[in-house]
Amino acid sequence: MDGVSATATGVRATARIAARPDGRGGTALPVLAGEGPLAPRRTRGSAGEARVVLVGAMSGPLGGDHLVVEAAVETGARLRVGSAAATLALPGQAKGGARYDVRLTVADGGELHWLPEQLIAARDSDLYVRIRADLGPAARLVLREEQVLGRAGEEPGRLTSRLSVRVAGRTVLDQELSCGPGAPGGWDGPAGLGGHRAVGQLVVVRPEFAERPAAVRVLGEGAAVLPLAGPAVLVTAVARDALRLRRTLDEALASFG
């Protein structure tokens, strides 16, 4: 695996994406590189927006793996990133849990839509996910995170996810969720997931939210819209399955116009 570090303790791999204006009203990708299980591919964009799909070239993340994805959007560029399929966290032969780091940077006047498919925590897996987004004061972001605890008919693995968002150097969101075997008590109770096996959130950052914050509201059963302390809004949702979760988050995003 060219550029990949594969050791007895797991795989180390990084994918990097950089977007900048191309001078013709579109967005160029001067950096689009991946290693091992992380293979970013450019697809056809539209209206000045570049689109990238992350293709899973290998199974994983497995126990002991450490995967990193970095995406940077410059002023005036627009980037949409998705994935070709769900990410499946699995147990591995290496000792210890796996780690998946996502580092997003959007400059003032840039726009990023981070919309990967679901992350599935299979039985006996142990994964820590860390997403950090650092935005300029007039940057725009749509970030979707969806997690499914276990495949159909199986118990979940251990999954811990931390998400933090900063706008103009100010933290507007910093939260952590831990689920599955060994997680703090109550994660599956009425104050946690309430027996649901799909959980997700949507973060939308727009400069206009600073003047016209989104209203607090409930979206059906198990979902809510919460304005953050800045030009941002958070949608949180739980559902019985991934399909219902996606439908809820899509409806929430559509409601913002």
N, C-alpha and C positions, 0 to 999 in steps of 0.2 A: 504494500500500500504506500504509494508515493507520498511522502510528507507526513505520514501518520506514525505516531508512536504507539506501538503495540507491545505491551509488557505483560508480565505475569499478574500484574494488578489491574489489567484492563487496557482499553484503547483510549488514547488522547488524540482528539481531532478538533479542528477549528474550521468554520466557514466564515468568509468575510464578504460583505456586500457594501458597495459605496455608490451613491447616486448623486449626480450633479446635472445642472442644466446643460443642454447640448448646444445652446446658442441659436437654435431654430424653433424654439417653442416646445421642445421635447425634453426627455430626461435620458442622459447617458449613464452607463454603468462601467466606470473605469476600473472598478475592482469587482470581480465575481469569481470567487475561488473557494473550493471546498476540499476536504480530505476524508478519506475512508467513508463512514456512513453518512457524511454530510455533503450532498452534491447539489448546489444551487444551479438552476437552469433558467435562462431568460425565456419568457414567452411573449406573445404578441400583446402589446399595450394599446392604450387609446388615450386621446385627448391630453397628450403631454405626459402621460403616466407610464413609467416603466413597471413591468411585472416580472416577478421572479417566483419560481416554484422550487421548494426544497424537496429533493428526491432522496428517499432512503436507499442508499446503495448497499447497506448491510443491515442485519438484524440489530436491534438495540434501541435505546441503551441497555446494556447488560451490566450486571453487578461489577463494580470496579471501574467502569468507563467514566470518562470526563469529557463531555462534548460542549463546545462553545460556538455560539452563533453571534456574529457582530454585524450590525447594519447601521450605516451612517448616511443621513440625507442632508445635503447642503441646501443653502438658501435658494429658493426658486425651483427645487426639484420635487418630483412626486413619485413615490415608490409604493407598490403593493406587493406584499410577500405572502404566499400561501404555501401549502405542502401538498404533495401528490397523494398522500394517504395518512391515516392515523399513525401516531408514534406509539409503539408498543414497548413498554418497559418490562424486561424479563429478568429472571435470576440468571446469574452467570457462574462460571467456574471460579472466577477470581473472588477473593474475599472482599467484604465491604459493599456498601451501597454504590449506586451510580449517581452522577451529578450532571445536570444540564443547565448551562448558563446562557442567557440571552441578554445581550447588551445593545440597546437601541439609543441612537443619538439623532436628534432632529434639530437642525439649525433654524434660526428665526426665518419664517417665511417658507420653510419646507413642510412637506406633508408625507406621512407614513401610515399605511394601512397594514397592520400586522395581523393576519388572519389564518393561522395554521389550522389543520384538522385536529381532532381530539387526541389527547394523550391518555392511553389506557394503561392502568397499573395492574398487570397480570399477577396472579397468585405467586407469592414468595419473592416478588421483586421488591426493591428498596431504592427509591429514587428521590433525590432532592433537586427541585427546579428553582432557579433564581432568575427572575426577569427584572432588569433595571432599564428604565427609560428616562433619558435626560433631554429636556426640550428647551428651546429658546422661547422668549415671551410671546411671540406670535406664531409659533409652530402649531401644526395640526397633527393629531394622532387618533387613530382608531385601533384599539388593541383588544383582541378577543382571546380568552383563555378558557379551554374546555377540558375537563378531566372526567374520566370514566373509571370507576373503581371495580376492577375485575372484568373479565370477559363474560359472555353469557353463561350463567350457571356455575360460576366459580367465585371463590372468595377473593377479596381484593388484596393487592400487595400494599406495602407501606409507601405512602406518597406525602411528601412535604413540599409545599409551594409557597414561595415568597415573591411578592410583587411590589415594586416601589416605582413611583413616578415623581419626577421633579420638573418644575416649570420655572425657568429663569432662576435656577439655583434654589428654589423653595420646594420642599417636599409637600406634595398634595395628597400622596397615598403611600402607605407602607404597611403591608399586612401579610400575615402568614397563616396558612392553613395546613394542618397535619391530619392525615386520615389513615385508617388501616391498622394492622396489628402493631402494637407497641406505641400507638399514638396516645396522647393524653386522653383520659377518660371523658366520655360525653361527646366525642366527635360525631357519633352516629345517633345521638339522642335528640329530643325535641329542640334543644338549644343549638344543635349542630345540623347535621344533614337530615335528621328525621327519617332515617331509613332509606333515603334516596341514594342512588348509585351514580348519578351524574351531577356535576357541580361546575359552574362556570361564572365568568364575569366579563364585562365589557367596559372598557375605559375609553371615553371620548373626550379629547381635548380640543377646544376651539376658542380662539380669542374672543368671539362674541359672547361666550358664556360668562365672561368677566362682567359684562353689562347686563346680561339677561340670563341669570342662572336657571338651570332646569329645575322644575318643580319636583318635590318629593312625591312619589306615587307608587302604588302597588300594581304589579303587572300579573294579574291572575293569581294562581296558587304557587307560592314558592319563589316569587321574584319581586324585586323592588328597584326603583330608581332613586339614587342618592346624589345630590350635588356635593362636590368636594370644595375644599377651601382654596379655590383658584378657578381658572377657566376650564373646569373639567367636571365630568359627571361619571359616576360609577353605577353600573347595573350588575346586581348579583342574582343568581338563580340556581335552584336545585330542581332536578327532574328525575323521573323514573328511568329514563334512558337518554342516549345521546341525541336521538332524533327530536324528542320533545325539547331538550335543552337548546339545540340549535334553532328551533322554531321560535322559542321565546326570545333569544338574544337577537335574532334577525328582526323580529317585530319591534323590539326596543330600539334598535339602530334606525329602522325606518321611521320611527316616530320623531326622531330628531330632525328629519328633513334633509 
